[in-house]
């Protein structure tokens, strides 16, 4: 089973010091069938424009596969 997320931010471009508001919907895929990843925990990484990791968070999806922060 492979899990994938559709991620969104509140702004298309951020500047140093801006607060980033984000959300995602996570799906689990198996044999070309997808379903929402309900009540699952993930460790996510936040990266800058140079793909350098700047922070991590442990999150759990709700009943609809959503996470936000």
PyMOL Python script that loads the backbone (N, CA, C, O; Angstrom):
from pymol import cmd

cmd.read_pdbstr("""\
ATOM      1  N   UNK A   1       0.840  -1.169   0.000  1.00  0.00           N
ATOM      2  CA  UNK A   1       0.000   0.000   0.000  1.00  0.00           C
ATOM      3  C   UNK A   1       0.887   1.235   0.000  1.00  0.00           C
ATOM      4  O   UNK A   1       1.869   1.310   0.739  1.00  0.00           O
ATOM      5  N   UNK A   2       0.534   2.186  -0.826  1.00  0.00           N
ATOM      6  CA  UNK A   2       1.272   3.433  -0.961  1.00  0.00           C
ATOM      7  C   UNK A   2       0.358   4.572  -0.517  1.00  0.00           C
ATOM      8  O   UNK A   2      -0.799   4.636  -0.933  1.00  0.00           O
ATOM      9  N   UNK A   3       0.866   5.465   0.319  1.00  0.00           N
ATOM     10  CA  UNK A   3       0.098   6.630   0.752  1.00  0.00           C
ATOM     11  C   UNK A   3       0.627   7.869   0.037  1.00  0.00           C
ATOM     12  O   UNK A   3       1.836   8.070  -0.078  1.00  0.00           O
ATOM     13  N   UNK A   4      -0.298   8.690  -0.437  1.00  0.00           N
ATOM     14  CA  UNK A   4       0.057   9.942  -1.103  1.00  0.00           C
ATOM     15  C   UNK A   4      -0.839  11.052  -0.594  1.00  0.00           C
ATOM     16  O   UNK A   4      -1.978  10.821  -0.187  1.00  0.00           O
ATOM     17  N   UNK A   5      -0.303  12.261  -0.626  1.00  0.00           N
ATOM     18  CA  UNK A   5      -1.059  13.408  -0.117  1.00  0.00           C
ATOM     19  C   UNK A   5      -1.171  14.492  -1.176  1.00  0.00           C
ATOM     20  O   UNK A   5      -0.233  14.736  -1.936  1.00  0.00           O
ATOM     21  N   UNK A   6      -2.322  15.135  -1.217  1.00  0.00           N
ATOM     22  CA  UNK A   6      -2.513  16.362  -1.987  1.00  0.00           C
ATOM     23  C   UNK A   6      -2.372  17.497  -0.992  1.00  0.00           C
ATOM     24  O   UNK A   6      -3.182  17.628  -0.075  1.00  0.00           O
ATOM     25  N   UNK A   7      -1.339  18.324  -1.168  1.00  0.00           N
ATOM     26  CA  UNK A   7      -0.999  19.362  -0.193  1.00  0.00           C
ATOM     27  C   UNK A   7      -1.329  20.747  -0.722  1.00  0.00           C
ATOM     28  O   UNK A   7      -1.249  21.013  -1.921  1.00  0.00           O
ATOM     29  N   UNK A   8      -1.703  21.620   0.205  1.00  0.00           N
ATOM     30  CA  UNK A   8      -2.103  22.979  -0.144  1.00  0.00           C
ATOM     31  C   UNK A   8      -1.530  23.951   0.874  1.00  0.00           C
ATOM     32  O   UNK A   8      -1.386  23.607   2.046  1.00  0.00           O
ATOM     33  N   UNK A   9      -1.202  25.158   0.441  1.00  0.00           N
ATOM     34  CA  UNK A   9      -0.799  26.233   1.346  1.00  0.00           C
ATOM     35  C   UNK A   9      -1.747  27.413   1.135  1.00  0.00           C
ATOM     36  O   UNK A   9      -2.422  27.503   0.110  1.00  0.00           O
ATOM     37  N   UNK A  10      -1.790  28.309   2.113  1.00  0.00           N
ATOM     38  CA  UNK A  10      -2.715  29.439   2.027  1.00  0.00           C
ATOM     39  C   UNK A  10      -2.224  30.527   1.070  1.00  0.00           C
ATOM     40  O   UNK A  10      -3.015  31.346   0.604  1.00  0.00           O
ATOM     41  N   UNK A  11      -0.918  30.536   0.775  1.00  0.00           N
ATOM     42  CA  UNK A  11      -0.349  31.520  -0.143  1.00  0.00           C
ATOM     43  C   UNK A  11       0.508  30.813  -1.183  1.00  0.00           C
ATOM     44  O   UNK A  11       1.072  29.756  -0.900  1.00  0.00           O
ATOM     45  N   UNK A  12       0.616  31.381  -2.389  1.00  0.00           N
ATOM     46  CA  UNK A  12       1.468  30.753  -3.404  1.00  0.00           C
ATOM     47  C   UNK A  12       2.952  31.033  -3.193  1.00  0.00           C
ATOM     48  O   UNK A  12       3.798  30.306  -3.714  1.00  0.00           O
ATOM     49  N   UNK A  13       3.279  32.079  -2.436  1.00  0.00           N
ATOM     50  CA  UNK A  13       4.667  32.474  -2.226  1.00  0.00           C
ATOM     51  C   UNK A  13       4.825  33.002  -0.808  1.00  0.00           C
ATOM     52  O   UNK A  13       4.001  33.776  -0.320  1.00  0.00           O
ATOM     53  N   UNK A  14       5.898  32.569  -0.157  1.00  0.00           N
ATOM     54  CA  UNK A  14       6.171  33.024   1.209  1.00  0.00           C
ATOM     55  C   UNK A  14       7.506  33.747   1.263  1.00  0.00           C
ATOM     56  O   UNK A  14       8.399  33.489   0.455  1.00  0.00           O
ATOM     57  N   UNK A  15       7.633  34.650   2.219  1.00  0.00           N
ATOM     58  CA  UNK A  15       8.868  35.397   2.453  1.00  0.00           C
ATOM     59  C   UNK A  15       9.389  35.040   3.841  1.00  0.00           C
ATOM     60  O   UNK A  15       8.614  34.586   4.683  1.00  0.00           O
ATOM     61  N   UNK A  16      10.681  35.233   4.103  1.00  0.00           N
ATOM     62  CA  UNK A  16      11.208  34.932   5.434  1.00  0.00           C
ATOM     63  C   UNK A  16      10.395  35.628   6.523  1.00  0.00           C
ATOM     64  O   UNK A  16      10.106  36.821   6.437  1.00  0.00           O
ATOM     65  N   UNK A  17      10.033  34.855   7.549  1.00  0.00           N
ATOM     66  CA  UNK A  17       9.245  35.388   8.651  1.00  0.00           C
ATOM     67  C   UNK A  17       7.744  35.200   8.506  1.00  0.00           C
ATOM     68  O   UNK A  17       7.007  35.378   9.476  1.00  0.00           O
ATOM     69  N   UNK A  18       7.275  34.846   7.316  1.00  0.00           N
ATOM     70  CA  UNK A  18       5.848  34.603   7.114  1.00  0.00           C
ATOM     71  C   UNK A  18       5.417  33.334   7.848  1.00  0.00           C
ATOM     72  O   UNK A  18       6.210  32.408   8.019  1.00  0.00           O
ATOM     73  N   UNK A  19       4.166  33.298   8.276  1.00  0.00           N
ATOM     74  CA  UNK A  19       3.579  32.097   8.861  1.00  0.00           C
ATOM     75  C   UNK A  19       2.990  31.259   7.738  1.00  0.00           C
ATOM     76  O   UNK A  19       2.235  31.766   6.909  1.00  0.00           O
ATOM     77  N   UNK A  20       3.332  29.987   7.710  1.00  0.00           N
ATOM     78  CA  UNK A  20       2.842  29.080   6.674  1.00  0.00           C
ATOM     79  C   UNK A  20       1.627  28.330   7.221  1.00  0.00           C
ATOM     80  O   UNK A  20       1.723  27.626   8.226  1.00  0.00           O
ATOM     81  N   UNK A  21       0.496  28.487   6.556  1.00  0.00           N
ATOM     82  CA  UNK A  21      -0.706  27.711   6.863  1.00  0.00           C
ATOM     83  C   UNK A  21      -0.853  26.663   5.760  1.00  0.00           C
ATOM     84  O   UNK A  21      -0.822  26.995   4.575  1.00  0.00           O
ATOM     85  N   UNK A  22      -1.013  25.403   6.153  1.00  0.00           N
ATOM     86  CA  UNK A  22      -1.041  24.330   5.166  1.00  0.00           C
ATOM     87  C   UNK A  22      -2.118  23.315   5.531  1.00  0.00           C
ATOM     88  O   UNK A  22      -2.581  23.259   6.670  1.00  0.00           O
ATOM     89  N   UNK A  23      -2.504  22.522   4.547  1.00  0.00           N
ATOM     90  CA  UNK A  23      -3.424  21.411   4.771  1.00  0.00           C
ATOM     91  C   UNK A  23      -3.137  20.365   3.707  1.00  0.00           C
ATOM     92  O   UNK A  23      -2.486  20.642   2.700  1.00  0.00           O
ATOM     93  N   UNK A  24      -3.634  19.162   3.949  1.00  0.00           N
ATOM     94  CA  UNK A  24      -3.435  18.075   3.003  1.00  0.00           C
ATOM     95  C   UNK A  24      -4.552  17.060   3.165  1.00  0.00           C
ATOM     96  O   UNK A  24      -5.166  16.951   4.227  1.00  0.00           O
ATOM     97  N   UNK A  25      -4.801  16.324   2.102  1.00  0.00           N
ATOM     98  CA  UNK A  25      -5.706  15.181   2.133  1.00  0.00           C
ATOM     99  C   UNK A  25      -4.868  13.983   1.722  1.00  0.00           C
ATOM    100  O   UNK A  25      -4.224  14.001   0.673  1.00  0.00           O
ATOM    101  N   UNK A  26      -4.875  12.929   2.554  1.00  0.00           N
ATOM    102  CA  UNK A  26      -4.016  11.764   2.327  1.00  0.00           C
ATOM    103  C   UNK A  26      -4.861  10.592   1.848  1.00  0.00           C
ATOM    104  O   UNK A  26      -5.924  10.304   2.398  1.00  0.00           O
ATOM    105  N   UNK A  27      -4.363   9.919   0.806  1.00  0.00           N
ATOM    106  CA  UNK A  27      -5.014   8.748   0.235  1.00  0.00           C
ATOM    107  C   UNK A  27      -4.084   7.548   0.313  1.00  0.00           C
ATOM    108  O   UNK A  27      -2.867   7.693   0.201  1.00  0.00           O
ATOM    109  N   UNK A  28      -4.652   6.370   0.502  1.00  0.00           N
ATOM    110  CA  UNK A  28      -3.908   5.119   0.433  1.00  0.00           C
ATOM    111  C   UNK A  28      -4.283   4.427  -0.873  1.00  0.00           C
ATOM    112  O   UNK A  28      -5.462   4.315  -1.207  1.00  0.00           O
ATOM    113  N   UNK A  29      -3.269   3.963  -1.611  1.00  0.00           N
ATOM    114  CA  UNK A  29      -3.485   3.302  -2.895  1.00  0.00           C
ATOM    115  C   UNK A  29      -3.020   1.857  -2.820  1.00  0.00           C
ATOM    116  O   UNK A  29      -1.952   1.565  -2.282  1.00  0.00           O
ATOM    117  N   UNK A  30      -3.829   0.957  -3.362  1.00  0.00           N
ATOM    118  CA  UNK A  30      -3.453  -0.442  -3.479  1.00  0.00           C
ATOM    119  C   UNK A  30      -4.198  -1.024  -4.667  1.00  0.00           C
ATOM    120  O   UNK A  30      -5.425  -0.960  -4.739  1.00  0.00           O
ATOM    121  N   UNK A  31      -3.436  -1.598  -5.606  1.00  0.00           N
ATOM    122  CA  UNK A  31      -4.025  -2.214  -6.800  1.00  0.00           C
ATOM    123  C   UNK A  31      -4.958  -1.258  -7.540  1.00  0.00           C
ATOM    124  O   UNK A  31      -6.071  -1.635  -7.906  1.00  0.00           O
ATOM    125  N   UNK A  32      -4.508  -0.024  -7.760  1.00  0.00           N
ATOM    126  CA  UNK A  32      -5.263   1.009  -8.478  1.00  0.00           C
ATOM    127  C   UNK A  32      -6.569   1.401  -7.798  1.00  0.00           C
ATOM    128  O   UNK A  32      -7.439   1.994  -8.435  1.00  0.00           O
ATOM    129  N   UNK A  33      -6.720   1.083  -6.520  1.00  0.00           N
ATOM    130  CA  UNK A  33      -7.892   1.495  -5.755  1.00  0.00           C
ATOM    131  C   UNK A  33      -7.415   2.459  -4.674  1.00  0.00           C
ATOM    132  O   UNK A  33      -6.465   2.173  -3.945  1.00  0.00           O
ATOM    133  N   UNK A  34      -8.083   3.598  -4.583  1.00  0.00           N
ATOM    134  CA  UNK A  34      -7.689   4.584  -3.570  1.00  0.00           C
ATOM    135  C   UNK A  34      -8.780   4.709  -2.518  1.00  0.00           C
ATOM    136  O   UNK A  34      -9.965   4.543  -2.807  1.00  0.00           O
ATOM    137  N   UNK A  35      -8.356   5.005  -1.289  1.00  0.00           N
ATOM    138  CA  UNK A  35      -9.299   5.308  -0.218  1.00  0.00           C
ATOM    139  C   UNK A  35      -8.647   6.320   0.701  1.00  0.00           C
ATOM    140  O   UNK A  35      -7.422   6.424   0.755  1.00  0.00           O
ATOM    141  N   UNK A  36      -9.456   7.055   1.411  1.00  0.00           N
ATOM    142  CA  UNK A  36      -8.935   8.056   2.335  1.00  0.00           C
ATOM    143  C   UNK A  36      -8.153   7.371   3.446  1.00  0.00           C
ATOM    144  O   UNK A  36      -8.563   6.327   3.953  1.00  0.00           O
ATOM    145  N   UNK A  37      -7.029   7.963   3.820  1.00  0.00           N
ATOM    146  CA  UNK A  37      -6.188   7.427   4.899  1.00  0.00           C
ATOM    147  C   UNK A  37      -6.700   7.990   6.221  1.00  0.00           C
ATOM    148  O   UNK A  37      -6.185   8.996   6.711  1.00  0.00           O
ATOM    149  N   UNK A  38      -7.697   7.355   6.791  1.00  0.00           N
ATOM    150  CA  UNK A  38      -8.342   7.832   8.018  1.00  0.00           C
ATOM    151  C   UNK A  38      -7.575   7.419   9.255  1.00  0.00           C
ATOM    152  O   UNK A  38      -7.132   6.277   9.375  1.00  0.00           O
ATOM    153  N   UNK A  39      -7.421   8.368  10.183  1.00  0.00           N
ATOM    154  CA  UNK A  39      -6.830   8.109  11.499  1.00  0.00           C
ATOM    155  C   UNK A  39      -5.464   7.423  11.431  1.00  0.00           C
ATOM    156  O   UNK A  39      -5.206   6.472  12.169  1.00  0.00           O
ATOM    157  N   UNK A  40      -4.602   7.903  10.553  1.00  0.00           N
ATOM    158  CA  UNK A  40      -3.240   7.380  10.429  1.00  0.00           C
ATOM    159  C   UNK A  40      -2.235   8.459  10.810  1.00  0.00           C
ATOM    160  O   UNK A  40      -2.459   9.642  10.550  1.00  0.00           O
ATOM    161  N   UNK A  41      -1.134   8.056  11.423  1.00  0.00           N
ATOM    162  CA  UNK A  41      -0.083   8.998  11.825  1.00  0.00           C
ATOM    163  C   UNK A  41       1.026   9.035  10.787  1.00  0.00           C
ATOM    164  O   UNK A  41       1.371   8.018  10.187  1.00  0.00           O
ATOM    165  N   UNK A  42       1.580  10.232  10.586  1.00  0.00           N
ATOM    166  CA  UNK A  42       2.663  10.452   9.639  1.00  0.00           C
ATOM    167  C   UNK A  42       3.665  11.431  10.232  1.00  0.00           C
ATOM    168  O   UNK A  42       3.298  12.286  11.038  1.00  0.00           O
ATOM    169  N   UNK A  43       4.908  11.312   9.845  1.00  0.00           N
ATOM    170  CA  UNK A  43       5.915  12.324  10.124  1.00  0.00           C
ATOM    171  C   UNK A  43       6.129  13.081   8.831  1.00  0.00           C
ATOM    172  O   UNK A  43       6.472  12.489   7.808  1.00  0.00           O
ATOM    173  N   UNK A  44       5.927  14.394   8.873  1.00  0.00           N
ATOM    174  CA  UNK A  44       6.093  15.194   7.663  1.00  0.00           C
ATOM    175  C   UNK A  44       7.293  16.109   7.814  1.00  0.00           C
ATOM    176  O   UNK A  44       7.658  16.499   8.923  1.00  0.00           O
ATOM    177  N   UNK A  45       7.902  16.448   6.688  1.00  0.00           N
ATOM    178  CA  UNK A  45       9.068  17.335   6.658  1.00  0.00           C
ATOM    179  C   UNK A  45       8.720  18.602   5.904  1.00  0.00           C
ATOM    180  O   UNK A  45       8.050  18.563   4.872  1.00  0.00           O
ATOM    181  N   UNK A  46       9.179  19.716   6.424  1.00  0.00           N
ATOM    182  CA  UNK A  46       9.037  20.999   5.744  1.00  0.00           C
ATOM    183  C   UNK A  46      10.390  21.365   5.177  1.00  0.00           C
ATOM    184  O   UNK A  46      11.401  21.296   5.876  1.00  0.00           O
ATOM    185  N   UNK A  47      10.415  21.756   3.907  1.00  0.00           N
ATOM    186  CA  UNK A  47      11.675  22.059   3.227  1.00  0.00           C
ATOM    187  C   UNK A  47      11.616  23.442   2.595  1.00  0.00           C
ATOM    188  O   UNK A  47      10.550  23.917   2.203  1.00  0.00           O
ATOM    189  N   UNK A  48      12.778  24.076   2.502  1.00  0.00           N
ATOM    190  CA  UNK A  48      12.845  25.394   1.879  1.00  0.00           C
ATOM    191  C   UNK A  48      13.000  25.255   0.368  1.00  0.00           C
ATOM    192  O   UNK A  48      12.956  24.150  -0.172  1.00  0.00           O
ATOM    193  N   UNK A  49      13.181  26.382  -0.302  1.00  0.00           N
ATOM    194  CA  UNK A  49      13.287  26.376  -1.767  1.00  0.00           C
ATOM    195  C   UNK A  49      14.496  25.601  -2.264  1.00  0.00           C
ATOM    196  O   UNK A  49      14.511  25.162  -3.414  1.00  0.00           O
ATOM    197  N   UNK A  50      15.506  25.423  -1.426  1.00  0.00           N
ATOM    198  CA  UNK A  50      16.696  24.650  -1.793  1.00  0.00           C
ATOM    199  C   UNK A  50      16.583  23.195  -1.359  1.00  0.00           C
ATOM    200  O   UNK A  50      17.567  22.456  -1.396  1.00  0.00           O
ATOM    201  N   UNK A  51      15.395  22.785  -0.952  1.00  0.00           N
ATOM    202  CA  UNK A  51      15.084  21.431  -0.517  1.00  0.00           C
ATOM    203  C   UNK A  51      15.816  21.038   0.764  1.00  0.00           C
ATOM    204  O   UNK A  51      16.027  19.853   1.025  1.00  0.00           O
ATOM    205  N   UNK A  52      16.201  22.028   1.557  1.00  0.00           N
ATOM    206  CA  UNK A  52      16.818  21.771   2.854  1.00  0.00           C
ATOM    207  C   UNK A  52      15.709  21.646   3.900  1.00  0.00           C
ATOM    208  O   UNK A  52      14.810  22.484   3.965  1.00  0.00           O
ATOM    209  N   UNK A  53      15.781  20.601   4.710  1.00  0.00           N
ATOM    210  CA  UNK A  53      14.764  20.393   5.733  1.00  0.00           C
ATOM    211  C   UNK A  53      14.871  21.464   6.804  1.00  0.00           C
ATOM    212  O   UNK A  53      15.949  21.694   7.351  1.00  0.00           O
ATOM    213  N   UNK A  54      13.751  22.124   7.106  1.00  0.00           N
ATOM    214  CA  UNK A  54      13.766  23.188   8.108  1.00  0.00           C
ATOM    215  C   UNK A  54      12.942  22.825   9.347  1.00  0.00           C
ATOM    216  O   UNK A  54      13.115  23.438  10.400  1.00  0.00           O
ATOM    217  N   UNK A  55      12.051  21.838   9.235  1.00  0.00           N
ATOM    218  CA  UNK A  55      11.250  21.435  10.386  1.00  0.00           C
ATOM    219  C   UNK A  55      10.565  20.113  10.082  1.00  0.00           C
ATOM    220  O   UNK A  55      10.456  19.717   8.921  1.00  0.00           O
ATOM    221  N   UNK A  56      10.104  19.431  11.125  1.00  0.00           N
ATOM    222  CA  UNK A  56       9.307  18.216  10.979  1.00  0.00           C
ATOM    223  C   UNK A  56       8.130  18.291  11.942  1.00  0.00           C
ATOM    224  O   UNK A  56       8.150  19.058  12.904  1.00  0.00           O
ATOM    225  N   UNK A  57       7.111  17.491  11.676  1.00  0.00           N
ATOM    226  CA  UNK A  57       5.952  17.422  12.556  1.00  0.00           C
ATOM    227  C   UNK A  57       5.356  16.026  12.474  1.00  0.00           C
ATOM    228  O   UNK A  57       5.397  15.382  11.426  1.00  0.00           O
ATOM    229  N   UNK A  58       4.804  15.566  13.585  1.00  0.00           N
ATOM    230  CA  UNK A  58       4.066  14.311  13.605  1.00  0.00           C
ATOM    231  C   UNK A  58       2.594  14.676  13.609  1.00  0.00           C
ATOM    232  O   UNK A  58       2.135  15.412  14.482  1.00  0.00           O
ATOM    233  N   UNK A  59       1.851  14.163  12.633  1.00  0.00           N
ATOM    234  CA  UNK A  59       0.440  14.516  12.467  1.00  0.00           C
ATOM    235  C   UNK A  59      -0.394  13.247  12.339  1.00  0.00           C
ATOM    236  O   UNK A  59       0.120  12.185  11.988  1.00  0.00           O
ATOM    237  N   UNK A  60      -1.684  13.371  12.628  1.00  0.00           N
ATOM    238  CA  UNK A  60      -2.624  12.268  12.474  1.00  0.00           C
ATOM    239  C   UNK A  60      -3.809  12.756  11.661  1.00  0.00           C
ATOM    240  O   UNK A  60      -4.364  13.818  11.940  1.00  0.00           O
ATOM    241  N   UNK A  61      -4.193  11.992  10.667  1.00  0.00           N
ATOM    242  CA  UNK A  61      -5.324  12.378   9.823  1.00  0.00           C
ATOM    243  C   UNK A  61      -6.626  12.201  10.587  1.00  0.00           C
ATOM    244  O   UNK A  61      -6.710  11.412  11.528  1.00  0.00           O
ATOM    245  N   UNK A  62      -7.641  12.948  10.164  1.00  0.00           N
ATOM    246  CA  UNK A  62      -8.967  12.792  10.758  1.00  0.00           C
ATOM    247  C   UNK A  62      -9.725  11.692  10.007  1.00  0.00           C
ATOM    248  O   UNK A  62      -9.124  10.954   9.226  1.00  0.00           O
ATOM    249  N   UNK A  63     -11.019  11.579  10.234  1.00  0.00           N
ATOM    250  CA  UNK A  63     -11.826  10.529   9.576  1.00  0.00           C
ATOM    251  C   UNK A  63     -11.896  10.690   8.069  1.00  0.00           C
ATOM    252  O   UNK A  63     -12.218   9.739   7.356  1.00  0.00           O
ATOM    253  N   UNK A  64     -11.599  11.883   7.579  1.00  0.00           N
ATOM    254  CA  UNK A  64     -11.669  12.163   6.145  1.00  0.00           C
ATOM    255  C   UNK A  64     -10.295  12.251   5.496  1.00  0.00           C
ATOM    256  O   UNK A  64     -10.181  12.705   4.357  1.00  0.00           O
ATOM    257  N   UNK A  65      -9.251  11.825   6.199  1.00  0.00           N
ATOM    258  CA  UNK A  65      -7.887  11.832   5.663  1.00  0.00           C
ATOM    259  C   UNK A  65      -7.232  13.199   5.646  1.00  0.00           C
ATOM    260  O   UNK A  65      -6.223  13.382   4.964  1.00  0.00           O
ATOM    261  N   UNK A  66      -7.774  14.165   6.374  1.00  0.00           N
ATOM    262  CA  UNK A  66      -7.257  15.534   6.354  1.00  0.00           C
ATOM    263  C   UNK A  66      -6.281  15.781   7.478  1.00  0.00           C
ATOM    264  O   UNK A  66      -6.423  15.244   8.577  1.00  0.00           O
ATOM    265  N   UNK A  67      -5.272  16.611   7.185  1.00  0.00           N
ATOM    266  CA  UNK A  67      -4.355  17.131   8.191  1.00  0.00           C
ATOM    267  C   UNK A  67      -4.139  18.610   7.897  1.00  0.00           C
ATOM    268  O   UNK A  67      -4.292  19.051   6.758  1.00  0.00           O
ATOM    269  N   UNK A  68      -3.783  19.372   8.922  1.00  0.00           N
ATOM    270  CA  UNK A  68      -3.515  20.795   8.706  1.00  0.00           C
ATOM    271  C   UNK A  68      -2.659  21.346   9.824  1.00  0.00           C
ATOM    272  O   UNK A  68      -2.556  20.767  10.905  1.00  0.00           O
ATOM    273  N   UNK A  69      -2.051  22.474   9.536  1.00  0.00           N
ATOM    274  CA  UNK A  69      -1.215  23.109  10.537  1.00  0.00           C
ATOM    275  C   UNK A  69      -0.846  24.505  10.140  1.00  0.00           C
ATOM    276  O   UNK A  69      -0.138  25.190  10.878  1.00  0.00           O
TER     277      UNK A  69
END
""", "prot")
cmd.dss("prot")
cmd.show_as("cartoon", "prot")
cmd.util.cbc("prot")
cmd.orient("prot")
